[in-house]
Amino acid sequence: MRLYYAILSVIAPKYAAKKAFALFQTVRIKTFKKREKALYEKAKYFKVAHASQEVDCYELGNPNGALVFLVHGWDSNAGSLSKFAFQLAENNYRVISFDLPAHAHATTQYTNLYDCKEAFIRIVEHINPQSPFSVISHSFGSAVVSTALANSSYEVDRLIFLTTPNKLIQIFKGFKNFINLGDNAFEIFLKNAYDIFGERVEALSVQEKIKTIKYQNLLLIHDKHDKALPYKNSVEIADSSRNATLISFEKIGHYRMLWEQQVVDATLGFLKEKSIREINEAL
């Protein structure tokens, strides 16, 4: 593949950019893990219209409880956050989760940040919260949440990012280097992204989006040795955001963290407005 894109970037940079952009938006088809299936079997299922498709949504817990949205990461599914969903429900929260476009049972394989953030907005609109709500997101889901809620009128109580990207250009450059896309083709690639996002990728960052979200408190949880998303992302965001706290772990990985009880406990403690000292003492 690297040789293919290296040659194609020279002889047909526009076509190389087009092909690369389609690949960049492709969600891999993955087999559901056994522990992910429980959410689909036990949650109340509903759909929300979005663009030319419908988004699969799931509800657990007390319909009158404090509202928490769960947003999973790229190449994942709503079931990946089921440990959080079930324990939130046991603690009397109303939990709304969903599969991002092109993920899980979707019939298409292609999506992007803009498409996903629009889907999240549609779901929030459908639920129509009448008071501040909270959001727990993982990985790419944190970029979805920050982009969707930026400059919105929604009031958020607690934002919890279970790892996060920050400056999106770093992800784009990483993809460029991975497939060996040429410089000229990459410039066209970025123009294709601009045409969709309406913003230059070079200027897109989670830390800037957060500044325009009406939230009360932000918690970031990240493994210092995360191999999927650098720990420094959360450090940069915590340092530049108001009312932000970073809890660092080691040896919980990027995906495995979603099944670690200490991560769930820290999240629940934060939602229940425990102090960071109380949360750390309990871990």
C-alpha positions in Angstrom: 0.0 0.0 0.0 2.8 2.4 0.8 4.4 1.9 -2.6 1.0 2.3 -4.3 0.3 5.7 -2.7 3.9 6.8 -3.2 3.7 6.2 -7.0 0.1 7.4 -7.3 0.9 10.7 -5.5 3.4 11.5 -8.2 1.5 10.5 -11.3 -2.0 11.5 -10.2 -2.0 13.5 -6.9 -5.7 14.4 -7.1 -6.7 10.8 -7.5 -4.3 9.7 -4.7 -5.9 12.3 -2.4 -9.4 11.1 -3.3 -8.5 7.4 -2.7 -6.6 8.3 0.5 -9.5 10.3 1.9 -11.9 7.5 1.3 -9.6 5.1 3.1 -9.3 7.6 6.0 -13.0 7.6 6.4 -13.4 3.8 6.3 -14.5 2.0 9.5 -13.1 -1.5 9.9 -15.6 -4.3 10.3 -14.9 -5.8 13.7 -16.4 -8.8 15.5 -18.2 -7.9 18.7 -16.6 -9.0 21.9 -18.7 -11.1 24.2 -18.7 -8.5 26.9 -19.8 -5.8 24.5 -23.0 -7.8 23.5 -24.7 -7.4 26.9 -25.7 -3.8 26.2 -27.5 -4.7 23.0 -29.3 -7.5 24.7 -30.5 -5.6 27.7 -30.9 -1.9 26.8 -34.0 -0.2 25.4 -33.4 0.2 21.7 -34.5 3.2 19.6 -33.5 5.0 16.4 -32.8 8.7 15.6 -32.9 10.0 12.1 -29.6 11.5 10.8 -28.8 12.5 7.3 -29.7 9.6 5.0 -29.5 7.0 7.7 -30.7 6.2 11.2 -28.5 6.0 14.3 -28.9 3.0 16.6 -29.4 4.2 20.2 -29.7 2.5 23.5 -31.1 3.5 26.9 -30.6 2.1 30.4 -31.4 3.2 33.9 -33.8 5.6 35.6 -35.8 7.6 33.0 -36.0 10.4 35.6 -32.4 10.2 36.7 -29.5 12.5 35.9 -28.7 12.2 32.2 -25.4 10.8 30.9 -24.5 10.3 27.3 -21.9 7.8 26.3 -19.8 8.2 23.1 -17.5 5.4 22.0 -14.4 5.7 19.8 -13.4 4.9 16.2 -13.7 1.3 15.1 -15.6 0.5 18.2 -19.3 0.4 19.3 -21.7 1.3 22.1 -21.1 -2.0 23.8 -17.5 -1.0 24.5 -18.8 1.3 27.2 -21.3 -1.2 28.6 -19.4 -1.5 32.0 -20.0 2.2 32.5 -23.6 2.0 31.2 -24.6 -0.8 33.6 -23.0 0.7 36.7 -24.4 4.2 35.9 -27.8 2.6 35.6 -27.3 0.8 38.9 -26.6 4.2 40.4 -29.9 5.7 39.2 -28.6 7.6 36.2 -30.4 7.8 32.9 -27.9 6.5 30.3 -28.1 7.1 26.6 -25.6 5.4 24.3 -25.4 5.0 20.5 -23.4 3.5 17.7 -21.5 6.2 15.7 -22.4 6.3 12.0 -20.8 3.5 10.0 -20.1 1.5 13.2 -21.4 -1.7 14.7 -24.6 -2.7 12.7 -24.5 0.2 10.2 -24.8 -0.7 6.5 -22.2 1.8 5.4 -18.5 1.8 6.2 -17.7 5.5 5.7 -17.9 8.3 8.2 -15.9 11.2 9.5 -15.7 13.6 12.4 -18.3 16.0 10.9 -20.8 13.2 10.3 -20.3 11.8 13.8 -20.7 15.1 15.6 -23.9 15.8 13.6 -25.3 12.4 14.7 -24.5 13.2 18.3 -26.3 16.6 18.0 -29.3 14.9 16.5 -29.5 12.5 19.5 -29.2 15.2 22.0 -31.9 17.1 20.2 -34.1 14.0 20.2 -33.6 13.5 24.0 -34.2 17.2 24.5 -32.6 17.6 28.0 -34.2 20.3 30.1 -31.3 20.6 32.5 -27.5 20.2 32.4 -26.3 16.7 31.4 -23.0 14.9 31.5 -21.0 13.1 28.8 -18.5 10.2 29.0 -16.5 9.7 25.8 -13.6 7.5 24.7 -10.8 8.3 22.3 -12.2 9.6 19.0 -15.5 10.1 20.8 -13.9 12.9 22.8 -13.3 14.8 19.6 -16.9 14.1 18.5 -18.2 15.5 21.8 -16.0 18.6 21.9 -16.8 19.4 18.2 -20.5 18.8 18.7 -20.9 20.9 21.9 -18.6 23.7 20.9 -20.5 27.0 20.6 -23.8 25.2 21.4 -26.4 26.4 23.9 -26.4 23.2 25.8 -25.2 23.3 29.4 -23.0 20.4 30.5 -22.5 19.4 34.1 -19.6 16.9 33.8 -17.4 16.2 30.8 -15.3 13.0 31.1 -12.7 12.1 28.4 -11.4 8.6 28.6 -8.4 9.5 26.5 -8.6 12.0 23.7 -6.9 13.3 20.6 -6.1 17.0 20.6 -4.6 18.7 17.6 -6.3 16.9 14.7 -3.5 17.7 12.2 -1.3 15.2 14.1 -3.8 12.4 13.2 -3.9 13.5 9.6 -0.1 13.6 9.3 0.2 10.2 11.0 -2.1 8.8 8.4 -0.2 10.5 5.6 3.1 8.9 6.9 1.4 5.5 7.4 0.3 5.2 3.8 3.2 7.2 2.3 1.0 9.8 0.7 3.0 12.5 -1.1 3.1 16.1 0.0 1.1 17.5 -3.0 -1.5 14.9 -2.6 -1.7 15.5 1.1 -2.5 19.2 0.5 -5.4 18.1 -1.7 -6.4 15.6 1.0 -6.5 18.4 3.6 -8.6 20.5 1.1 -11.1 17.6 0.9 -11.3 17.6 4.7 -11.9 21.4 4.7 -14.8 21.0 2.2 -16.5 18.7 4.7 -15.6 20.3 8.0 -15.7 23.9 7.0 -12.6 24.5 9.1 -8.9 24.0 8.3 -7.6 20.8 9.9 -4.5 22.7 11.0 -6.7 24.9 13.2 -8.8 22.1 14.7 -8.1 21.0 18.2 -10.0 19.6 21.1 -8.5 22.2 23.6 -9.8 25.1 21.5 -13.3 23.5 21.1 -13.6 23.0 24.8 -13.2 26.7 25.5 -16.6 27.4 23.9 -18.5 24.6 25.7 -20.7 25.5 28.6 -19.5 22.9 31.1 -19.0 22.9 34.9 -16.1 20.4 35.3 -13.8 18.4 33.0 -12.1 15.1 33.9 -9.5 13.5 31.7 -8.3 9.9 32.3 -5.3 8.6 30.3 -2.7 5.9 30.5 0.8 7.5 30.5 1.9 4.9 28.0 -1.1 4.8 25.8 0.0 3.5 22.4 -3.0 4.7 20.4 -3.3 8.3 21.6 -0.4 10.1 23.2 -0.8 11.0 26.9 0.4 14.5 26.2 -2.9 15.2 24.5 -4.7 15.1 27.9 -1.9 17.0 29.6 -2.2 19.8 27.0 -6.0 19.9 27.4 -5.9 19.8 31.2 -3.4 22.6 31.3 -5.4 24.9 29.0 -8.9 24.2 30.2 -10.9 25.7 33.1 -12.0 23.4 36.0 -10.0 20.5 34.4 -8.5 17.6 36.2 -6.2 14.8 34.8 -6.1 11.4 36.4 -3.1 9.4 35.2 -2.9 5.7 35.1 -0.3 3.1 34.0 -0.8 -0.3 32.5 -4.5 0.1 31.7 -4.0 0.6 28.0 -6.2 2.4 25.5 -9.2 0.1 25.1 -8.6 -2.2 28.1 -9.2 0.9 30.4 -12.9 0.7 29.6 -13.1 -2.5 31.6 -11.0 -1.5 34.5 -13.1 -1.0 37.7 -10.8 1.7 39.0 -11.5 3.8 35.9 -15.3 3.3 36.3 -15.0 4.2 40.0 -13.1 7.4 39.3 -15.7 8.3 36.7 -18.6 7.6 39.1 -16.9 9.5 41.9 -16.5 12.5 39.6 -20.1 12.4 38.5 -21.2 12.3 42.2 -19.1 15.5 42.8 -16.5 13.8 45.0 -13.3 15.8 45.3 -10.3 14.6 43.3 -8.6 13.8 46.6 -11.5 11.5 47.6 -11.4 9.8 44.2 -7.6 9.3 44.4 -7.8 7.9 47.9 -10.5 5.4 46.8 -8.4 4.1 43.8 
